[in-house]
Amino acid sequence: MYEIIQEFEKGHFTVRVSITNEDLPLESTFDDSVTDISELYSQIEHGLLEYFVVRVQFFYEGIEAGSDYLGGCLYENAQTAIEQGLDGYLEDMLAEAEAEAVTYVAGLKQKLEADFG
């Protein structure tokens, strides 16, 4: 289940940024020769780190028109990490989801004009 962290308007779209717990094992994301994986698990278990997936969605008239996901996020605080832009990833995610949404809405417009004149 996703928790909404931010919601705002951008042009004709409603944008939602949300998170959920990451199910992917830390070993799939981090190299144990560089990072002590067992220590990361301990810090997550004790609430010192959060390991999560970020989802960005663009809605048009309540319909999801574009989205992007980023998994394997490991930060002290998810809310703060998102507010600070996820080390530049959030800007890219927003751009990707918005481009998908614009393309979807343009295609929908063409289909509606073809179907309904």
Secondary structure, 3 states (H helix, E strand, C coil): CCEEEEEEEECCEEEEEEEEECCCCHHHCCCCCCCCHHHHHHHHHCCCCEEEEEEEEEEECCEEEEEEEEEEEEECCHHHHHHCCHHHHHHHHHHHHHHHHHHHHHHHHHHHHHHHC
